[in-house]
Amino acid sequence: MKCSEFLNELTNYLDGMLDESTKVELENHLSWCHNCYVVCDTTKKTIEIYRDSQLYELPDDLRTRLRSAIMKKCQQHKKHGPQSV
């Protein structure tokens, strides 16, 4: 299985909608392909977080740093255009 084929089946895999042979093939791919493993694991964790539907309050210092970083990127974008960001 190629990575592109894996990505095409990722949603079906996470939803448990694959036939057994495709599931086995996909899990075999995950056993040796680190990049696809990371994509699958991250997607799975993101879904779990959003299913919980709880909002988490950011610590004030993190919120301030994040806002500062976003504003800096926006200023760079305005100054130099989208290709430099």
Secondary structure, 3 states (H helix, E strand, C coil): CCHHHHHHHHHHHHCCCCCHHHHHHHHHHHHHCHHHHHHHHHHHHHHHHHHHCCCCCCCHHHHHHHHHHHHHHHHHHHHHCHHHC
